[in-house]
Amino acid sequence: MPIIEFHLLEGRTVDQKRRLCDAVTKTVVDVLGVRREQVRILIHNLPPENFSVAGITALDQAAGSGAAKAVTEAPANGATNGKGVSA
Protein backbone atom coordinates (compact mmCIF):
# COMPACT_ATOMS: atom_id res chain seq x y z
CA MET A 1 0.00 0.00 0.00
CA PRO A 2 1.78 3.17 -1.17
CA ILE A 3 1.59 6.14 1.19
CA ILE A 4 2.52 9.52 -0.29
CA GLU A 5 2.95 12.64 1.83
CA PHE A 6 2.95 16.24 0.67
CA HIS A 7 4.05 19.17 2.78
CA LEU A 8 2.55 22.29 1.21
CA LEU A 9 2.42 25.91 2.23
CA GLU A 10 -1.07 26.95 3.23
CA GLY A 11 -3.15 28.57 0.55
CA ARG A 12 -3.94 25.76 -1.89
CA THR A 13 -7.63 25.40 -2.62
CA VAL A 14 -9.63 22.26 -1.91
CA ASP A 15 -10.00 21.82 -5.68
CA GLN A 16 -6.22 22.01 -6.21
CA LYS A 17 -5.67 19.35 -3.55
CA ARG A 18 -8.37 17.13 -5.08
CA ARG A 19 -6.73 17.42 -8.50
CA LEU A 20 -3.30 16.71 -7.01
CA CYS A 21 -4.58 13.60 -5.25
CA ASP A 22 -6.31 12.35 -8.40
CA ALA A 23 -3.27 12.93 -10.64
CA VAL A 24 -0.83 11.36 -8.18
CA THR A 25 -3.12 8.38 -7.62
CA LYS A 26 -3.40 7.78 -11.37
CA THR A 27 0.39 7.92 -11.71
CA VAL A 28 1.01 5.55 -8.79
CA VAL A 29 -1.55 3.08 -10.16
CA ASP A 30 0.10 3.23 -13.60
CA VAL A 31 3.71 3.00 -12.43
CA LEU A 32 3.38 0.59 -9.50
CA GLY A 33 0.48 -1.48 -10.79
CA VAL A 34 -1.56 -1.16 -7.60
CA ARG A 35 -5.30 -0.56 -7.25
CA ARG A 36 -6.60 2.99 -6.63
CA GLU A 37 -7.99 1.81 -3.31
CA GLN A 38 -4.48 0.99 -2.12
CA VAL A 39 -3.07 4.49 -2.62
CA ARG A 40 -2.95 6.71 0.47
CA ILE A 41 -2.12 10.42 0.27
CA LEU A 42 -1.51 12.69 3.24
CA ILE A 43 -1.39 16.46 2.79
CA HIS A 44 0.20 18.56 5.52
CA ASN A 45 -0.53 22.30 5.30
CA LEU A 46 2.29 24.43 6.67
CA PRO A 47 1.88 28.00 7.83
CA PRO A 48 4.48 30.23 6.13
CA GLU A 49 6.26 30.92 9.43
CA ASN A 50 6.98 27.16 9.73
CA PHE A 51 8.82 26.79 6.40
CA SER A 52 12.10 28.36 5.39
CA VAL A 53 14.64 28.32 2.59
CA ALA A 54 18.20 29.49 3.25
CA GLY A 55 17.16 30.46 6.77
CA ILE A 56 14.41 32.83 5.61
CA THR A 57 10.83 31.89 6.42
CA ALA A 58 8.25 31.87 3.66
CA LEU A 59 6.42 34.51 5.68
CA ASP A 60 9.42 36.84 5.48
CA GLN A 61 10.01 35.99 1.82
CA ALA A 62 6.41 36.92 1.01
CA ALA A 63 6.77 40.17 2.94
CA GLY A 64 9.86 41.06 0.91
CA SER A 65 12.12 41.48 3.93
CA GLY A 66 15.64 42.70 3.30
CA ALA A 67 17.11 39.36 4.34
CA ALA A 68 14.80 37.46 2.02
CA LYS A 69 15.54 39.86 -0.82
CA ALA A 70 19.30 39.44 -0.34
CA VAL A 71 18.99 35.65 -0.51
CA THR A 72 16.74 35.63 -3.56
CA GLU A 73 18.85 38.18 -5.43
CA ALA A 74 22.23 36.56 -4.66
CA PRO A 75 23.93 35.03 -7.68
CA ALA A 76 23.72 31.25 -7.83
CA ASN A 77 27.52 30.96 -7.80
CA GLY A 78 27.79 32.88 -4.52
CA ALA A 79 30.01 35.59 -6.06
CA THR A 80 30.51 38.71 -3.96
CA ASN A 81 32.26 42.04 -4.44
CA GLY A 82 34.86 41.20 -1.78
CA LYS A 83 32.88 42.93 0.98
CA GLY A 84 30.36 40.11 1.38
CA VAL A 85 27.88 41.81 -0.91
CA SER A 86 26.56 39.96 -3.93
CA ALA A 87 28.44 40.91 -7.07
Rosetta silent file (secondary structure, phi, psi, omega in degrees, C-alpha in Angstrom):
SEQUENCE: MPIIEFHLLEGRTVDQKRRLCDAVTKTVVDVLGVRREQVRILIHNLPPENFSVAGITALDQAAGSGAAKAVTEAPANGATNGKGVSA
SCORE:     score description
SCORE:     0.000 S_00000001
   1 L     0.000  107.043  178.117    0.000    0.000    0.000 S_00000001
   2 L   -68.761  136.312  174.541    1.785    3.173   -1.174 S_00000001
   3 E  -122.836  120.096 -178.692    1.591    6.142    1.188 S_00000001
   4 E  -113.634  133.815  178.170    2.521    9.518   -0.288 S_00000001
   5 E  -118.235  137.827  174.009    2.953   12.639    1.832 S_00000001
   6 E  -119.513  136.343  172.527    2.953   16.240    0.666 S_00000001
   7 E  -113.806  109.163 -174.998    4.054   19.175    2.784 S_00000001
   8 E  -119.878  146.401  170.598    2.547   22.292    1.212 S_00000001
   9 E   -65.984  143.460  177.148    2.422   25.909    2.230 S_00000001
  10 L   -54.936  152.847  175.615   -1.068   26.946    3.231 S_00000001
  11 L   121.969  -13.577  176.882   -3.152   28.573    0.546 S_00000001
  12 L   -73.147  143.993  179.480   -3.939   25.763   -1.886 S_00000001
  13 L   -79.307  162.765  175.822   -7.634   25.401   -2.616 S_00000001
  14 H   -59.420  -40.212  179.591   -9.629   22.261   -1.909 S_00000001
  15 H   -63.077  -42.281  178.072   -9.999   21.822   -5.677 S_00000001
  16 H   -60.610  -42.561  179.901   -6.223   22.008   -6.214 S_00000001
  17 H   -68.048  -37.496  175.572   -5.671   19.350   -3.552 S_00000001
  18 H   -61.036  -46.143 -179.480   -8.366   17.127   -5.076 S_00000001
  19 H   -64.789  -39.594  176.768   -6.729   17.423   -8.501 S_00000001
  20 H   -60.472  -48.878 -179.526   -3.299   16.714   -7.008 S_00000001
  21 H   -61.014  -41.815  179.967   -4.581   13.597   -5.245 S_00000001
  22 H   -64.914  -47.081 -177.892   -6.305   12.350   -8.399 S_00000001
  23 H   -65.027  -42.550  179.998   -3.271   12.927  -10.637 S_00000001
  24 H   -66.931  -41.625  178.544   -0.826   11.358   -8.181 S_00000001
  25 H   -59.789  -46.538  178.832   -3.119    8.383   -7.615 S_00000001
  26 H   -58.150  -43.035 -179.239   -3.396    7.781  -11.366 S_00000001
  27 H   -65.616  -44.042  179.773    0.391    7.918  -11.711 S_00000001
  28 H   -63.368  -42.244  177.630    1.014    5.550   -8.790 S_00000001
  29 H   -60.129  -45.569 -178.390   -1.549    3.084  -10.165 S_00000001
  30 H   -66.184  -46.480 -174.221    0.098    3.234  -13.602 S_00000001
  31 H   -77.692  -43.310 -175.264    3.712    3.004  -12.429 S_00000001
  32 H   -94.135  -13.439  179.162    3.383    0.594   -9.504 S_00000001
  33 L    70.588   29.727  177.364    0.477   -1.475  -10.792 S_00000001
  34 L   -99.703  168.301  176.737   -1.560   -1.160   -7.597 S_00000001
  35 L   -82.117  150.460  178.245   -5.302   -0.559   -7.247 S_00000001
  36 H   -51.564  -39.877 -176.045   -6.595    2.988   -6.628 S_00000001
  37 H   -65.051  -15.528 -179.426   -7.995    1.809   -3.307 S_00000001
  38 H   -89.538  -13.640 -175.379   -4.482    0.988   -2.117 S_00000001
  39 L   -85.173  127.099  177.492   -3.070    4.486   -2.616 S_00000001
  40 E  -116.707  134.383  178.799   -2.954    6.705    0.466 S_00000001
  41 E  -129.067  130.106  177.107   -2.118   10.416    0.275 S_00000001
  42 E  -116.053  130.029  178.012   -1.508   12.692    3.237 S_00000001
  43 E  -115.496  122.036  177.600   -1.392   16.464    2.792 S_00000001
  44 E  -106.640  120.130  177.534    0.200   18.561    5.520 S_00000001
  45 E   -91.176  125.683 -178.288   -0.525   22.298    5.299 S_00000001
  46 E  -107.746  129.840  172.268    2.293   24.425    6.665 S_00000001
  47 L   -67.805  148.133 -174.025    1.878   27.997    7.825 S_00000001
  48 H   -60.821  -22.476  177.545    4.480   30.229    6.134 S_00000001
  49 H   -77.861   -8.427 -179.858    6.256   30.917    9.428 S_00000001
  50 H  -105.745   15.857  179.500    6.984   27.165    9.735 S_00000001
  51 L  -139.081  132.580  178.985    8.817   26.785    6.403 S_00000001
  52 E  -140.622  155.561  173.317   12.095   28.358    5.389 S_00000001
  53 E  -128.387  129.985  179.975   14.639   28.320    2.587 S_00000001
  54 L    56.007   33.256  177.167   18.196   29.487    3.248 S_00000001
  55 L    80.655    3.327 -179.566   17.164   30.455    6.769 S_00000001
  56 E  -111.473  123.519 -179.573   14.408   32.827    5.613 S_00000001
  57 E   -67.167  155.296  176.716   10.827   31.888    6.424 S_00000001
  58 H   -61.930  -30.912  177.156    8.255   31.867    3.661 S_00000001
  59 H   -61.808  -46.533  179.237    6.415   34.514    5.676 S_00000001
  60 H   -69.610  -36.102  177.591    9.424   36.841    5.477 S_00000001
  61 H   -62.313  -43.264 -179.445   10.008   35.993    1.822 S_00000001
  62 H   -66.167  -32.666 -179.544    6.414   36.919    1.007 S_00000001
  63 H   -78.545  -10.397  178.588    6.768   40.172    2.943 S_00000001
  64 L    72.851   34.682 -179.441    9.859   41.060    0.912 S_00000001
  65 L   -61.196  157.333  179.570   12.119   41.479    3.934 S_00000001
  66 H   -58.498  -40.747 -179.924   15.643   42.698    3.304 S_00000001
  67 H   -64.987  -43.202  179.857   17.112   39.359    4.342 S_00000001
  68 H   -65.158  -41.166 -179.597   14.801   37.460    2.025 S_00000001
  69 H   -63.412  -40.470  179.677   15.541   39.858   -0.818 S_00000001
  70 H   -63.025  -40.101  179.868   19.295   39.439   -0.340 S_00000001
  71 H   -68.166  -45.266 -175.827   18.986   35.654   -0.505 S_00000001
  72 H   -73.440  -22.769 -179.635   16.735   35.627   -3.563 S_00000001
  73 H   -95.435   -7.150 -179.796   18.852   38.183   -5.429 S_00000001
  74 L   -66.987  140.849  177.777   22.226   36.564   -4.663 S_00000001
  75 L   -64.041  147.692 -177.119   23.928   35.031   -7.685 S_00000001
  76 L   -60.924  -28.077 -177.838   23.719   31.252   -7.830 S_00000001
  77 L   -84.801   -1.811  177.789   27.520   30.961   -7.803 S_00000001
  78 L    75.997   12.867 -177.724   27.795   32.880   -4.519 S_00000001
  79 L   -63.840  139.704  176.240   30.014   35.595   -6.056 S_00000001
  80 E  -128.345  173.440 -179.787   30.511   38.711   -3.960 S_00000001
  81 L   -90.164   13.242 -178.725   32.261   42.040   -4.435 S_00000001
  82 L    93.102  -13.087  178.299   34.864   41.202   -1.782 S_00000001
  83 L  -111.056   14.908 -179.855   32.883   42.933    0.976 S_00000001
  84 L    83.407    5.469  179.960   30.365   40.112    1.381 S_00000001
  85 L  -101.868  137.789 -178.657   27.875   41.813   -0.907 S_00000001
  86 E   -54.701  134.579 -179.050   26.564   39.959   -3.935 S_00000001
  87 L   -82.340    0.000    0.000   28.438   40.909   -7.066 S_00000001
